[in-house]
Amino acid sequence: MLFANPLRLRDNGVLGMNKRNIDYIGRYNQRKFYKRVDDKLTTKQLALANDIAVPALIGTVCQQHEIMHIPEMVNNRDGFVIKPSQGSGGKGILVITKVENGHYFKPNGHEVTPSEIDRHISNILSGLFSLGGKPDVAIVEGLIEFDPVFDGYSFEGVPDIRLIVFKGFPVMGMLRLSTAASDGKANLHQGAVGVGLDIATGRGLHAVQFDRPLDLHPDTDKKLTEIQVPHWDTLLHTASKAYEMSELGYLGTDMVLDQKLGPLLLELNARPGLAIQIANAQGLLPRLKHVEQMKNQSMSVEERVAYAKTHFSSLPGA
C-alpha cells in the first residue's frame, strides 16, 4: 500500500482530518446545532419549514408495538424506504422498490419477508445503527423515482449529490454512484463510485472507486466524466440555503434527483468526509481559505452561488 507524504498533501491544498476537525468543524460548527443534522427527522422538518423539498414522509415508528402498523402504512405503495433517524454512513437503510401481494423486494430483486422488515425496524429502534448506539426512530419515506438522466451510470441504487458548503458557499461537489460492490448504496467506503463535479457547471471531472481513479463505471462501462448533472443551479441554491437553516458553517449536503419532483434534500452532515477531494483530484483548503479571507460575506444565497461558480470552477472558461 502506498502512503502520500503529509507535507506534499498539505502543499497541494489537501485538507486532512485533524485540520478539518479543529479548524473547520470545531471552529465553525456549534455543538448546540448538531441535532439539526444528526437527526434526519429534525432535518426534514426544518427543510419543510424553509421551503426545501425532501422525500415524502410516509410515517415514523417510535415504539416496538408500532411495528405492526407497517403493512397498512405502506399499503398501495409501489416502494418505500426505511431508515434510522440518527444513522450515519448509509447504515440501516432498507430500500424496497417493489411491493406485490404482500411481498417486498429490494433493488437487486431479492425478497424481504415481513418478519425481516419487522426485525430491521426493531434493530433501528434499539439503536443498532444510530450514533452512539442510542435508541432511535425509524423513518418511512416515499421511494425516490430515479431520474433517467443517470441511466447506466448507477447500479440498482439512486445516485446522490454531495456538496460541501462553507459559510454558505458551495465549494466542492461530488456525485456518488452505487455499484454491485456497494450493494446498490451510494457509499464510497462500501465501493460506490465518486465523481468529482465542476462547481460552475455540474459536469464530471474525475472519478474514483476505493480511492483509485477509473474512467468507466465498473458494472455498466459508462464513461464517468461525461456526466452532466441537471438542475445544477437548484442543487447549488438548496445547498447554500442549508447554511442558514442549520446555522452550521461547515457542512455536507446530500441531495437526489427525482424524475417528477426534481432535486430533493436527503440529509445534512456536520462532519462531511474528505474523500470528495480524491474524487475531484484536488484539495479543499485553497477554497476554504479563499472564503475565510473574503471581507464581505454578507451575501444572499443567489450572490453566494454566483460567486462560487465564478471562483471555484475547475474547468477552463466555465
NORPEUR-V375028 format. One record per backbone hydrogen bond with DSSP energy under -1.0 kcal/mol. CO is the residue of the C=O (numbers start at 0). NH is the residue of the N-H. Records with the same first field share a line. If there is no record, write none. Layout:
CO: NH  NH
This chain:
4: 8
5: 9
6: 10
7: 11
8: 13
9: 12
12: 284
15: 19
16: 20
17: 21
18: 22
19: 23  24
20: 25
23: 27
24: 28
27: 248
29: 32
30: 33
32: 35
33: 36  37
34: 38
38: 42
39: 43
40: 44
41: 45
42: 46
43: 47
44: 48
45: 49
46: 51
47: 50
52: 264
55: 141
58: 139
60: 137
62: 65
63: 66
65: 68
66: 69
68: 72
69: 73
73: 76
79: 95
80: 140
81: 93
82: 138
83: 86
84: 39
85: 130
87: 90
89: 92
93: 81
95: 79
97: 104
99: 102
102: 99
103: 111
104: 96  97
105: 108
109: 105
112: 116
113: 117
114: 118
115: 119
116: 120
117: 121
118: 122
119: 123
120: 124
121: 125
122: 127
123: 126
124: 135
129: 132
136: 84
137: 60
138: 82
139: 57  58
140: 80
144: 258
146: 149
147: 150
149: 152
154: 156
159: 175
160: 254
161: 173
162: 252
163: 170
164: 250
165: 168
168: 165
171: 163
172: 196
173: 161
174: 194
175: 159
176: 192
177: 154
178: 183
179: 182
181: 184
184: 186
186: 191
187: 190
192: 176
193: 207
194: 174
195: 204
197: 201
201: 228
202: 197
205: 195
206: 213
207: 193
208: 211
211: 208
214: 223
216: 220
221: 216
222: 225
223: 226
226: 203
230: 234
231: 235
232: 236
233: 237
234: 238
235: 239
236: 240
237: 241
239: 242
240: 244
241: 245
242: 246
248: 166
250: 164
251: 268
252: 162
253: 265  266
254: 160
255: 263
257: 261
261: 257
263: 255
266: 253
268: 251
273: 276
274: 278
275: 279
276: 281
278: 195
283: 287
284: 288
285: 289
286: 290
287: 291
288: 292
290: 293
296: 298
299: 303
300: 304
301: 305
302: 306
303: 307
304: 308
305: 309
306: 310
307: 311
314: 317
